[in-house]
């Protein structure tokens, strides 16, 4: 408690300091129906004050100004206790709380650095409370310490009191207890002299006057509407009518400019509105959204992109236009100031042609676009929405010039593309050269454009090098030259590009003879004879029928056999069986590996006494077929026409086929080849059953 007592003495002393000390702050503000004015002069930084107990070097300030107080420069009440910083109140964003009981400010403080006091945040409330005793001018300070760091400072003095102003007796009376006027339900304010109503907007009349519509909140004065009068400037608004609690209409006479509107109940309460003025209509239509009528002055106010009395003109400047665009079209550069319209999607027309691909330079002083073909002088029209800009006769198409003026009269100039049309005897971009016949048929000749005469190469001739020379001129009289194709037409006894060679009879029947083109005589190959080597000497084969398995080649005297036989007379069979896949005892599909050539439709396969069915030829070395049920090992015989081959004990019926089964069964084969018989070859070996079901023979 010794700390609280010391603090009380300090605060009491501070508020008793003479007014000669310059104040730091003045409390002044207006609340809802409350005016407050107080001057606290004891708000400066003072020298050290010896306090009771250990509190010293204490400083106090009650204003929102920054006060230097160690690291806590924004503190409102701070000091040191026992040599350590003590923070009682921290400045916050909270404002003053006005009420009929006085002025209150609540601060939220940080915890202090003192280990005993205020280890956490706390609230400090400062209350300026009204004391209505007119003789009591002394500030009374009451400190409420609720423990911890919670303090409540109450200052009581008539310095903080509200005094009753002059209350309008028709609408209010003074409350002697709190010094406030008590108003009726129609009024408000310190003196109850303000009508309890608000005006939000007015539909203003023109300078000729007329009906006005006032919008707002008139619910509190609706019941006294018959007492309400409205004055605008020096004129009274007549025919006042409350349409409802939010709208009033009346009629006002002619006037001009801005006027004050005063609504009164004629009993001392009123409401002022300063937003009334007589409208001056604009004489032109301000195009929305690019302009609006300022009816206070009667003229249009344009957006930044628009200009003109009616805001219908694009706000740009066009000073010059590039004059290098030819009649074929191209880029046009508009030079001026386009900064106000840089964000608009402009449409540019030069004459009736739209200029496209618009681009600005960096400072928006040049606008480039691409124009199509045209000619003559044109207007430039730039538009966007309802805005436009027109500059008459601002653009002129430029005509092309031709090289050498086309060496007139040797050619005519086309001013629309700059090209020449030359006559029949001149060429060149400017018709400056002579034209050679057929232009010397390039690449066969070179034209001398000075003389117009061709220099032909060694293979052509003619004025225009249009004729081709034949080789050796076709060796006349052995041939005739075709100067169109450059090819010789030789007689029957000569050949060659230039008809320079002798023709042999039948050209020696190639490849059976060689022609000597110098003498025209053939040298025939063996077995051939005659002037043209057209005759042949035949040789017989050992078997003229080649065993019915081939054809006789009489040029060499031997047979050409089919795929199933071999030998000089096709007498040897090539059929062979190398392996046969086993099947289960109930039969199934088996695969036979060997060589079978190209089998005929008479192909048959027999396993033991059973005929194999559904034979399928996979290729020259592989056959498939279905075999019926059986058991044991069996011979396999394949027959095709007069050829046959038997493999002894090559096939086996098995029960359960093991992944690796080796049998000691011997395999023998006997091959007999004949034209009507069977070939059997004996062989012995072992077979092993693999995963791919192939029987491999080891011979």
Secondary structure, DSSP 8 states (H G I E B T S, - for coil): -HHHHHHHHHHHHHHHS-TTS--SEEEEEEETTEEEEEEE---S-------STTEEEEEE--SSS----TT-TTEEEEEEETTEEEEEEE--S---EEETTEEEEEEEE---S-SSS--S-EEEEEEEEE---TT--S-EEEEEE-STT-EEEEEEEGGG--------TTTEEEETTTTEEEE-TTEESTTS-EES-EEEEEE--BTT-EEEEEEEE-TTTGGGGGG-EEEETTEE-EEEEEEETTEEEEEE----SEEEEEEE-SSS-EEEEEEEE-B---SS---TTTEEEETTTTEEEE-TTEESTTS-EE--EEEEE----BTT-EEEEEEEE-GGGTTS--EEEETTEEEEEEEE-TTS-EEEEEE-S--SEEEEEEEETTEEEEEEEEEE-B----GGGGGTTSEEEETTTTEEEE-TTEESTTS-EE--GGGGGTTSEEEETTTTEEEE-TTEESTTS-EE--GGGG-TTSEEEETTTTEEEE-TTEESTTS-EE--GGGGSTTSEEEETTTTEEEE-TTEESTTS-EE-----SSTTGGGTEEEETTTTEEEE-TTEESTTS-EE--EEEEE--EETT-EEEEEEEE--S--TT-EEEETTEE-EEEEEEETTEEEEEE----EEEEEEEEETTEEEEEEEEEEEESS--SSEEE-----EE----SSS-EEB-----EEE-TT--B----
